[in-house]
Amino acid sequence: MICIKTEIPEELCDIDDELKAIYHSSDTVCIWLFNSRQDRNRFMEDTAGMNKADREAYYVANFVS
C-alpha cells in the first residue's frame, strides 16, 4: 500500500465513500462527488479506461447542473 500524506477537508471526509470516485495520475488526485451510489457506479462503468480530461468532460456533461 502507498499512502500520500495530505490534508483533506473534513467536509469531504464526512461524505459517504459510496458517493465518491477517486482518480489519480502522477501529479493529481481527483475526487468526484455524486448524489447517489447508482450515479457513482454509472460514472465508474462509463468512464473505465478514459483519461483524466475525458473523465472530467463526462462528469461535467452528466453530473454538473
HTML snippet that shows the backbone in 3Dmol.js (N, CA, C, O; Angstrom):
<script src="https://3Dmol.org/build/3Dmol-min.js"></script>
<div id="view" style="width:600px;height:400px;position:relative"></div>
<script>
const pdb = `
ATOM      1  N   MET A   1       0.839  -1.160   0.000  1.00  0.00           N
ATOM      2  CA  MET A   1       0.000   0.000   0.000  1.00  0.00           C
ATOM      3  C   MET A   1       0.890   1.230   0.000  1.00  0.00           C
ATOM      4  O   MET A   1       1.926   1.264   0.663  1.00  0.00           O
ATOM      5  N   ILE A   2       0.472   2.238  -0.752  1.00  0.00           N
ATOM      6  CA  ILE A   2       1.180   3.512  -0.784  1.00  0.00           C
ATOM      7  C   ILE A   2       0.238   4.580  -0.246  1.00  0.00           C
ATOM      8  O   ILE A   2      -0.894   4.712  -0.712  1.00  0.00           O
ATOM      9  N   CYS A   3       0.699   5.323   0.714  1.00  0.00           N
ATOM     10  CA  CYS A   3      -0.095   6.406   1.294  1.00  0.00           C
ATOM     11  C   CYS A   3       0.627   7.725   1.067  1.00  0.00           C
ATOM     12  O   CYS A   3       1.842   7.816   1.243  1.00  0.00           O
ATOM     13  N   ILE A   4      -0.121   8.736   0.679  1.00  0.00           N
ATOM     14  CA  ILE A   4       0.429  10.073   0.484  1.00  0.00           C
ATOM     15  C   ILE A   4      -0.231  10.977   1.507  1.00  0.00           C
ATOM     16  O   ILE A   4      -1.444  11.181   1.470  1.00  0.00           O
ATOM     17  N   LYS A   5       0.539  11.506   2.395  1.00  0.00           N
ATOM     18  CA  LYS A   5       0.025  12.356   3.469  1.00  0.00           C
ATOM     19  C   LYS A   5      -0.417  13.691   2.904  1.00  0.00           C
ATOM     20  O   LYS A   5       0.342  14.364   2.206  1.00  0.00           O
ATOM     21  N   THR A   6      -1.649  14.070   3.208  1.00  0.00           N
ATOM     22  CA  THR A   6      -2.170  15.366   2.799  1.00  0.00           C
ATOM     23  C   THR A   6      -3.311  15.743   3.729  1.00  0.00           C
ATOM     24  O   THR A   6      -3.818  14.903   4.472  1.00  0.00           O
ATOM     25  N   GLU A   7      -3.701  16.972   3.688  1.00  0.00           N
ATOM     26  CA  GLU A   7      -4.825  17.410   4.498  1.00  0.00           C
ATOM     27  C   GLU A   7      -6.080  17.408   3.633  1.00  0.00           C
ATOM     28  O   GLU A   7      -6.156  18.103   2.620  1.00  0.00           O
ATOM     29  N   ILE A   8      -7.056  16.616   4.050  1.00  0.00           N
ATOM     30  CA  ILE A   8      -8.334  16.511   3.359  1.00  0.00           C
ATOM     31  C   ILE A   8      -9.360  17.278   4.184  1.00  0.00           C
ATOM     32  O   ILE A   8      -9.461  17.064   5.393  1.00  0.00           O
ATOM     33  N   PRO A   9     -10.128  18.172   3.549  1.00  0.00           N
ATOM     34  CA  PRO A   9     -11.137  18.922   4.309  1.00  0.00           C
ATOM     35  C   PRO A   9     -12.141  17.981   4.980  1.00  0.00           C
ATOM     36  O   PRO A   9     -12.571  16.995   4.382  1.00  0.00           O
ATOM     37  N   GLU A  10     -12.502  18.284   6.194  1.00  0.00           N
ATOM     38  CA  GLU A  10     -13.430  17.459   6.965  1.00  0.00           C
ATOM     39  C   GLU A  10     -14.756  17.263   6.233  1.00  0.00           C
ATOM     40  O   GLU A  10     -15.363  16.195   6.321  1.00  0.00           O
ATOM     41  N   GLU A  11     -15.210  18.297   5.507  1.00  0.00           N
ATOM     42  CA  GLU A  11     -16.471  18.206   4.771  1.00  0.00           C
ATOM     43  C   GLU A  11     -16.414  17.068   3.742  1.00  0.00           C
ATOM     44  O   GLU A  11     -17.413  16.388   3.505  1.00  0.00           O
ATOM     45  N   LEU A  12     -15.269  16.875   3.150  1.00  0.00           N
ATOM     46  CA  LEU A  12     -15.107  15.802   2.179  1.00  0.00           C
ATOM     47  C   LEU A  12     -15.048  14.449   2.877  1.00  0.00           C
ATOM     48  O   LEU A  12     -15.604  13.469   2.382  1.00  0.00           O
ATOM     49  N   CYS A  13     -14.392  14.394   3.996  1.00  0.00           N
ATOM     50  CA  CYS A  13     -14.303  13.145   4.762  1.00  0.00           C
ATOM     51  C   CYS A  13     -15.674  12.703   5.263  1.00  0.00           C
ATOM     52  O   CYS A  13     -15.930  11.505   5.387  1.00  0.00           O
ATOM     53  N   ASP A  14     -16.546  13.647   5.548  1.00  0.00           N
ATOM     54  CA  ASP A  14     -17.865  13.336   6.082  1.00  0.00           C
ATOM     55  C   ASP A  14     -18.812  12.748   5.036  1.00  0.00           C
ATOM     56  O   ASP A  14     -19.825  12.149   5.397  1.00  0.00           O
ATOM     57  N   ILE A  15     -18.501  12.908   3.747  1.00  0.00           N
ATOM     58  CA  ILE A  15     -19.358  12.383   2.683  1.00  0.00           C
ATOM     59  C   ILE A  15     -19.168  10.871   2.590  1.00  0.00           C
ATOM     60  O   ILE A  15     -18.044  10.369   2.614  1.00  0.00           O
ATOM     61  N   ASP A  16     -20.274  10.168   2.483  1.00  0.00           N
ATOM     62  CA  ASP A  16     -20.262   8.705   2.361  1.00  0.00           C
ATOM     63  C   ASP A  16     -19.326   8.283   1.233  1.00  0.00           C
ATOM     64  O   ASP A  16     -19.398   8.828   0.131  1.00  0.00           O
ATOM     65  N   ASP A  17     -18.457   7.326   1.497  1.00  0.00           N
ATOM     66  CA  ASP A  17     -17.491   6.867   0.495  1.00  0.00           C
ATOM     67  C   ASP A  17     -18.164   6.332  -0.762  1.00  0.00           C
ATOM     68  O   ASP A  17     -17.571   6.386  -1.839  1.00  0.00           O
ATOM     69  N   GLU A  18     -19.373   5.823  -0.654  1.00  0.00           N
ATOM     70  CA  GLU A  18     -20.075   5.296  -1.823  1.00  0.00           C
ATOM     71  C   GLU A  18     -20.548   6.397  -2.765  1.00  0.00           C
ATOM     72  O   GLU A  18     -21.042   6.112  -3.855  1.00  0.00           O
ATOM     73  N   LEU A  19     -20.397   7.654  -2.349  1.00  0.00           N
ATOM     74  CA  LEU A  19     -20.788   8.790  -3.188  1.00  0.00           C
ATOM     75  C   LEU A  19     -19.577   9.494  -3.789  1.00  0.00           C
ATOM     76  O   LEU A  19     -19.709  10.574  -4.365  1.00  0.00           O
ATOM     77  N   LYS A  20     -18.382   8.879  -3.657  1.00  0.00           N
ATOM     78  CA  LYS A  20     -17.155   9.483  -4.165  1.00  0.00           C
ATOM     79  C   LYS A  20     -16.464   8.534  -5.134  1.00  0.00           C
ATOM     80  O   LYS A  20     -16.493   7.316  -4.960  1.00  0.00           O
ATOM     81  N   ALA A  21     -15.845   9.108  -6.151  1.00  0.00           N
ATOM     82  CA  ALA A  21     -14.963   8.350  -7.042  1.00  0.00           C
ATOM     83  C   ALA A  21     -13.620   9.060  -7.018  1.00  0.00           C
ATOM     84  O   ALA A  21     -13.555  10.287  -7.097  1.00  0.00           O
ATOM     85  N   ILE A  22     -12.562   8.292  -6.909  1.00  0.00           N
ATOM     86  CA  ILE A  22     -11.220   8.869  -6.791  1.00  0.00           C
ATOM     87  C   ILE A  22     -10.374   8.426  -7.977  1.00  0.00           C
ATOM     88  O   ILE A  22     -10.363   7.253  -8.353  1.00  0.00           O
ATOM     89  N   TYR A  23      -9.670   9.388  -8.554  1.00  0.00           N
ATOM     90  CA  TYR A  23      -8.772   9.139  -9.685  1.00  0.00           C
ATOM     91  C   TYR A  23      -7.437   9.786  -9.354  1.00  0.00           C
ATOM     92  O   TYR A  23      -7.397  10.840  -8.720  1.00  0.00           O
ATOM     93  N   HIS A  24      -6.365   9.172  -9.773  1.00  0.00           N
ATOM     94  CA  HIS A  24      -5.055   9.800  -9.574  1.00  0.00           C
ATOM     95  C   HIS A  24      -4.203   9.602 -10.811  1.00  0.00           C
ATOM     96  O   HIS A  24      -4.348   8.630 -11.552  1.00  0.00           O
ATOM     97  N   SER A  25      -3.315  10.554 -11.005  1.00  0.00           N
ATOM     98  CA  SER A  25      -2.279  10.440 -12.023  1.00  0.00           C
ATOM     99  C   SER A  25      -0.959  10.713 -11.318  1.00  0.00           C
ATOM    100  O   SER A  25      -0.901  10.711 -10.088  1.00  0.00           O
ATOM    101  N   SER A  26       0.078  10.943 -12.070  1.00  0.00           N
ATOM    102  CA  SER A  26       1.381  11.161 -11.425  1.00  0.00           C
ATOM    103  C   SER A  26       1.460  12.475 -10.662  1.00  0.00           C
ATOM    104  O   SER A  26       2.324  12.641  -9.801  1.00  0.00           O
ATOM    105  N   ASP A  27       0.558  13.422 -10.974  1.00  0.00           N
ATOM    106  CA  ASP A  27       0.646  14.726 -10.300  1.00  0.00           C
ATOM    107  C   ASP A  27      -0.692  15.253  -9.786  1.00  0.00           C
ATOM    108  O   ASP A  27      -0.768  16.399  -9.342  1.00  0.00           O
ATOM    109  N   THR A  28      -1.751  14.437  -9.838  1.00  0.00           N
ATOM    110  CA  THR A  28      -3.072  14.926  -9.470  1.00  0.00           C
ATOM    111  C   THR A  28      -3.885  13.830  -8.800  1.00  0.00           C
ATOM    112  O   THR A  28      -3.783  12.656  -9.155  1.00  0.00           O
ATOM    113  N   VAL A  29      -4.687  14.225  -7.834  1.00  0.00           N
ATOM    114  CA  VAL A  29      -5.711  13.356  -7.265  1.00  0.00           C
ATOM    115  C   VAL A  29      -7.032  14.083  -7.440  1.00  0.00           C
ATOM    116  O   VAL A  29      -7.176  15.228  -7.011  1.00  0.00           O
ATOM    117  N   CYS A  30      -8.005  13.419  -8.075  1.00  0.00           N
ATOM    118  CA  CYS A  30      -9.333  13.996  -8.288  1.00  0.00           C
ATOM    119  C   CYS A  30     -10.344  13.188  -7.487  1.00  0.00           C
ATOM    120  O   CYS A  30     -10.289  11.958  -7.455  1.00  0.00           O
ATOM    121  N   ILE A  31     -11.258  13.886  -6.847  1.00  0.00           N
ATOM    122  CA  ILE A  31     -12.346  13.226  -6.130  1.00  0.00           C
ATOM    123  C   ILE A  31     -13.642  13.791  -6.682  1.00  0.00           C
ATOM    124  O   ILE A  31     -13.937  14.975  -6.521  1.00  0.00           O
ATOM    125  N   TRP A  32     -14.421  12.924  -7.339  1.00  0.00           N
ATOM    126  CA  TRP A  32     -15.705  13.337  -7.885  1.00  0.00           C
ATOM    127  C   TRP A  32     -16.791  12.946  -6.897  1.00  0.00           C
ATOM    128  O   TRP A  32     -16.734  11.875  -6.293  1.00  0.00           O
ATOM    129  N   LEU A  33     -17.779  13.814  -6.734  1.00  0.00           N
ATOM    130  CA  LEU A  33     -18.875  13.581  -5.797  1.00  0.00           C
ATOM    131  C   LEU A  33     -20.178  13.371  -6.556  1.00  0.00           C
ATOM    132  O   LEU A  33     -20.416  13.994  -7.591  1.00  0.00           O
ATOM    133  N   PHE A  34     -21.015  12.487  -6.029  1.00  0.00           N
ATOM    134  CA  PHE A  34     -22.260  12.116  -6.688  1.00  0.00           C
ATOM    135  C   PHE A  34     -23.425  12.175  -5.711  1.00  0.00           C
ATOM    136  O   PHE A  34     -23.236  12.140  -4.495  1.00  0.00           O
ATOM    137  N   ASN A  35     -24.632  12.265  -6.260  1.00  0.00           N
ATOM    138  CA  ASN A  35     -25.837  12.309  -5.439  1.00  0.00           C
ATOM    139  C   ASN A  35     -26.285  10.927  -4.998  1.00  0.00           C
ATOM    140  O   ASN A  35     -26.989  10.799  -3.997  1.00  0.00           O
ATOM    141  N   SER A  36     -25.891   9.897  -5.722  1.00  0.00           N
ATOM    142  CA  SER A  36     -26.311   8.546  -5.373  1.00  0.00           C
ATOM    143  C   SER A  36     -25.212   7.549  -5.719  1.00  0.00           C
ATOM    144  O   SER A  36     -24.314   7.832  -6.512  1.00  0.00           O
ATOM    145  N   ARG A  37     -25.309   6.377  -5.101  1.00  0.00           N
ATOM    146  CA  ARG A  37     -24.383   5.296  -5.401  1.00  0.00           C
ATOM    147  C   ARG A  37     -24.537   4.857  -6.855  1.00  0.00           C
ATOM    148  O   ARG A  37     -23.558   4.503  -7.511  1.00  0.00           O
ATOM    149  N   GLN A  38     -25.757   4.883  -7.346  1.00  0.00           N
ATOM    150  CA  GLN A  38     -26.019   4.499  -8.733  1.00  0.00           C
ATOM    151  C   GLN A  38     -25.307   5.442  -9.702  1.00  0.00           C
ATOM    152  O   GLN A  38     -24.740   4.997 -10.700  1.00  0.00           O
ATOM    153  N   ASP A  39     -25.337   6.753  -9.406  1.00  0.00           N
ATOM    154  CA  ASP A  39     -24.621   7.723 -10.248  1.00  0.00           C
ATOM    155  C   ASP A  39     -23.125   7.436 -10.232  1.00  0.00           C
ATOM    156  O   ASP A  39     -22.471   7.438 -11.274  1.00  0.00           O
ATOM    157  N   ARG A  40     -22.593   7.189  -9.040  1.00  0.00           N
ATOM    158  CA  ARG A  40     -21.162   6.895  -8.917  1.00  0.00           C
ATOM    159  C   ARG A  40     -20.799   5.639  -9.715  1.00  0.00           C
ATOM    160  O   ARG A  40     -19.802   5.621 -10.437  1.00  0.00           O
ATOM    161  N   ASN A  41     -21.605   4.605  -9.580  1.00  0.00           N
ATOM    162  CA  ASN A  41     -21.337   3.357 -10.286  1.00  0.00           C
ATOM    163  C   ASN A  41     -21.437   3.532 -11.795  1.00  0.00           C
ATOM    164  O   ASN A  41     -20.626   2.978 -12.536  1.00  0.00           O
ATOM    165  N   ARG A  42     -22.429   4.300 -12.259  1.00  0.00           N
ATOM    166  CA  ARG A  42     -22.561   4.560 -13.689  1.00  0.00           C
ATOM    167  C   ARG A  42     -21.340   5.314 -14.207  1.00  0.00           C
ATOM    168  O   ARG A  42     -20.807   4.990 -15.268  1.00  0.00           O
ATOM    169  N   PHE A  43     -20.899   6.325 -13.449  1.00  0.00           N
ATOM    170  CA  PHE A  43     -19.697   7.077 -13.813  1.00  0.00           C
ATOM    171  C   PHE A  43     -18.494   6.143 -13.938  1.00  0.00           C
ATOM    172  O   PHE A  43     -17.743   6.218 -14.910  1.00  0.00           O
ATOM    173  N   MET A  44     -18.317   5.270 -12.959  1.00  0.00           N
ATOM    174  CA  MET A  44     -17.171   4.357 -12.971  1.00  0.00           C
ATOM    175  C   MET A  44     -17.244   3.415 -14.170  1.00  0.00           C
ATOM    176  O   MET A  44     -16.232   3.179 -14.830  1.00  0.00           O
ATOM    177  N   GLU A  45     -18.418   2.878 -14.457  1.00  0.00           N
ATOM    178  CA  GLU A  45     -18.565   1.963 -15.589  1.00  0.00           C
ATOM    179  C   GLU A  45     -18.365   2.681 -16.922  1.00  0.00           C
ATOM    180  O   GLU A  45     -17.669   2.183 -17.807  1.00  0.00           O
ATOM    181  N   ASP A  46     -18.981   3.854 -17.054  1.00  0.00           N
ATOM    182  CA  ASP A  46     -18.945   4.567 -18.331  1.00  0.00           C
ATOM    183  C   ASP A  46     -17.589   5.198 -18.633  1.00  0.00           C
ATOM    184  O   ASP A  46     -17.275   5.450 -19.796  1.00  0.00           O
ATOM    185  N   THR A  47     -16.778   5.456 -17.603  1.00  0.00           N
ATOM    186  CA  THR A  47     -15.504   6.136 -17.827  1.00  0.00           C
ATOM    187  C   THR A  47     -14.299   5.215 -17.690  1.00  0.00           C
ATOM    188  O   THR A  47     -13.160   5.678 -17.744  1.00  0.00           O
ATOM    189  N   ALA A  48     -14.533   3.931 -17.514  1.00  0.00           N
ATOM    190  CA  ALA A  48     -13.417   2.978 -17.403  1.00  0.00           C
ATOM    191  C   ALA A  48     -12.525   3.105 -18.634  1.00  0.00           C
ATOM    192  O   ALA A  48     -13.001   3.030 -19.766  1.00  0.00           O
ATOM    193  N   GLY A  49     -11.240   3.296 -18.405  1.00  0.00           N
ATOM    194  CA  GLY A  49     -10.278   3.405 -19.491  1.00  0.00           C
ATOM    195  C   GLY A  49     -10.088   4.808 -20.039  1.00  0.00           C
ATOM    196  O   GLY A  49      -9.208   5.029 -20.871  1.00  0.00           O
ATOM    197  N   MET A  50     -10.899   5.764 -19.587  1.00  0.00           N
ATOM    198  CA  MET A  50     -10.759   7.148 -20.066  1.00  0.00           C
ATOM    199  C   MET A  50      -9.598   7.833 -19.368  1.00  0.00           C
ATOM    200  O   MET A  50      -9.230   7.473 -18.250  1.00  0.00           O
ATOM    201  N   ASN A  51      -9.026   8.822 -20.035  1.00  0.00           N
ATOM    202  CA  ASN A  51      -8.008   9.643 -19.377  1.00  0.00           C
ATOM    203  C   ASN A  51      -8.695  10.718 -18.529  1.00  0.00           C
ATOM    204  O   ASN A  51      -9.916  10.868 -18.569  1.00  0.00           O
ATOM    205  N   LYS A  52      -7.910  11.444 -17.780  1.00  0.00           N
ATOM    206  CA  LYS A  52      -8.442  12.430 -16.839  1.00  0.00           C
ATOM    207  C   LYS A  52      -9.305  13.482 -17.537  1.00  0.00           C
ATOM    208  O   LYS A  52     -10.398  13.790 -17.062  1.00  0.00           O
ATOM    209  N   ALA A  53      -8.847  14.024 -18.628  1.00  0.00           N
ATOM    210  CA  ALA A  53      -9.597  15.077 -19.328  1.00  0.00           C
ATOM    211  C   ALA A  53     -10.942  14.564 -19.823  1.00  0.00           C
ATOM    212  O   ALA A  53     -11.947  15.269 -19.727  1.00  0.00           O
ATOM    213  N   ASP A  54     -10.971  13.359 -20.345  1.00  0.00           N
ATOM    214  CA  ASP A  54     -12.226  12.787 -20.822  1.00  0.00           C
ATOM    215  C   ASP A  54     -13.180  12.500 -19.660  1.00  0.00           C
ATOM    216  O   ASP A  54     -14.388  12.705 -19.779  1.00  0.00           O
ATOM    217  N   ARG A  55     -12.639  12.028 -18.550  1.00  0.00           N
ATOM    218  CA  ARG A  55     -13.488  11.797 -17.366  1.00  0.00           C
ATOM    219  C   ARG A  55     -14.052  13.111 -16.853  1.00  0.00           C
ATOM    220  O   ARG A  55     -15.228  13.181 -16.496  1.00  0.00           O
ATOM    221  N   GLU A  56     -13.239  14.146 -16.811  1.00  0.00           N
ATOM    222  CA  GLU A  56     -13.728  15.452 -16.355  1.00  0.00           C
ATOM    223  C   GLU A  56     -14.860  15.935 -17.255  1.00  0.00           C
ATOM    224  O   GLU A  56     -15.880  16.419 -16.765  1.00  0.00           O
ATOM    225  N   ALA A  57     -14.684  15.806 -18.563  1.00  0.00           N
ATOM    226  CA  ALA A  57     -15.712  16.252 -19.509  1.00  0.00           C
ATOM    227  C   ALA A  57     -16.993  15.439 -19.332  1.00  0.00           C
ATOM    228  O   ALA A  57     -18.091  15.994 -19.373  1.00  0.00           O
ATOM    229  N   TYR A  58     -16.857  14.141 -19.137  1.00  0.00           N
ATOM    230  CA  TYR A  58     -18.025  13.282 -18.929  1.00  0.00           C
ATOM    231  C   TYR A  58     -18.759  13.692 -17.652  1.00  0.00           C
ATOM    232  O   TYR A  58     -19.987  13.777 -17.636  1.00  0.00           O
ATOM    233  N   TYR A  59     -18.002  13.945 -16.585  1.00  0.00           N
ATOM    234  CA  TYR A  59     -18.595  14.343 -15.303  1.00  0.00           C
ATOM    235  C   TYR A  59     -19.380  15.648 -15.468  1.00  0.00           C
ATOM    236  O   TYR A  59     -20.525  15.744 -15.027  1.00  0.00           O
ATOM    237  N   VAL A  60     -18.781  16.625 -16.087  1.00  0.00           N
ATOM    238  CA  VAL A  60     -19.443  17.926 -16.277  1.00  0.00           C
ATOM    239  C   VAL A  60     -20.696  17.769 -17.133  1.00  0.00           C
ATOM    240  O   VAL A  60     -21.734  18.356 -16.828  1.00  0.00           O
ATOM    241  N   ALA A  61     -20.605  16.989 -18.192  1.00  0.00           N
ATOM    242  CA  ALA A  61     -21.745  16.816 -19.097  1.00  0.00           C
ATOM    243  C   ALA A  61     -22.895  16.046 -18.451  1.00  0.00           C
ATOM    244  O   ALA A  61     -24.053  16.257 -18.810  1.00  0.00           O
ATOM    245  N   ASN A  62     -22.594  15.162 -17.508  1.00  0.00           N
ATOM    246  CA  ASN A  62     -23.626  14.283 -16.989  1.00  0.00           C
ATOM    247  C   ASN A  62     -24.026  14.492 -15.527  1.00  0.00           C
ATOM    248  O   ASN A  62     -25.085  14.025 -15.105  1.00  0.00           O
ATOM    249  N   PHE A  63     -23.196  15.186 -14.754  1.00  0.00           N
ATOM    250  CA  PHE A  63     -23.485  15.278 -13.325  1.00  0.00           C
ATOM    251  C   PHE A  63     -23.451  16.689 -12.752  1.00  0.00           C
ATOM    252  O   PHE A  63     -23.819  16.877 -11.593  1.00  0.00           O
ATOM    253  N   VAL A  64     -23.030  17.670 -13.508  1.00  0.00           N
ATOM    254  CA  VAL A  64     -22.976  19.048 -13.015  1.00  0.00           C
ATOM    255  C   VAL A  64     -24.196  19.788 -13.542  1.00  0.00           C
ATOM    256  O   VAL A  64     -24.459  19.805 -14.745  1.00  0.00           O
ATOM    257  N   SER A  65     -24.931  20.395 -12.630  1.00  0.00           N
ATOM    258  CA  SER A  65     -26.121  21.119 -13.079  1.00  0.00           C
ATOM    259  C   SER A  65     -25.915  22.616 -13.018  1.00  0.00           C
ATOM    260  O   SER A  65     -26.819  23.378 -13.361  1.00  0.00           O
TER     261      SER A  65
END
`;
const viewer = $3Dmol.createViewer("view");
viewer.addModel(pdb, "pdb");
viewer.setStyle({}, {cartoon: {color: "spectrum"}});
viewer.zoomTo();
viewer.render();
</script>
